[in-house]
Amino acid sequence: MGTVATAVDTYCLDSLISGRLVSGLELLGQRCYRRLSTPAGTLRGGEEEADFGRDLAEYVGSTSPAIVDAMLPVIARNELMKDPAVVTATCVATRVEGGGRVSWTLAISVESTTGDVQLVLSVSAVTVALLGVT
């Protein structure tokens, strides 16, 4: 995957957009989002690809909401710290309940070797959705 400063890759949030390239902090933001929405072991390639990703949606509904409150930020931080460009990551989870459903808003701050990225994700038992990246 390389460092943020030299990496260039195909634009990919929820799907690849061929012909469109991304680099720098925008690439790091996309990579962080993909790390938290890709099931472990689903990427082909070598050892690094095999260890890429934790689909946060898998943890919602598998245990009590109180446990998810505590473990979601830890799982997210641990996964983000695998990225060679990430220096530190801070994650705060806020439970959102309504209409008989529960989800979490995850506010993430990432310090990298070339700058900072902030992401906001919505995590439910069904999906991980990117609400914003700056």
Disulfide bonds with the S-S distance in Angstrom:
none
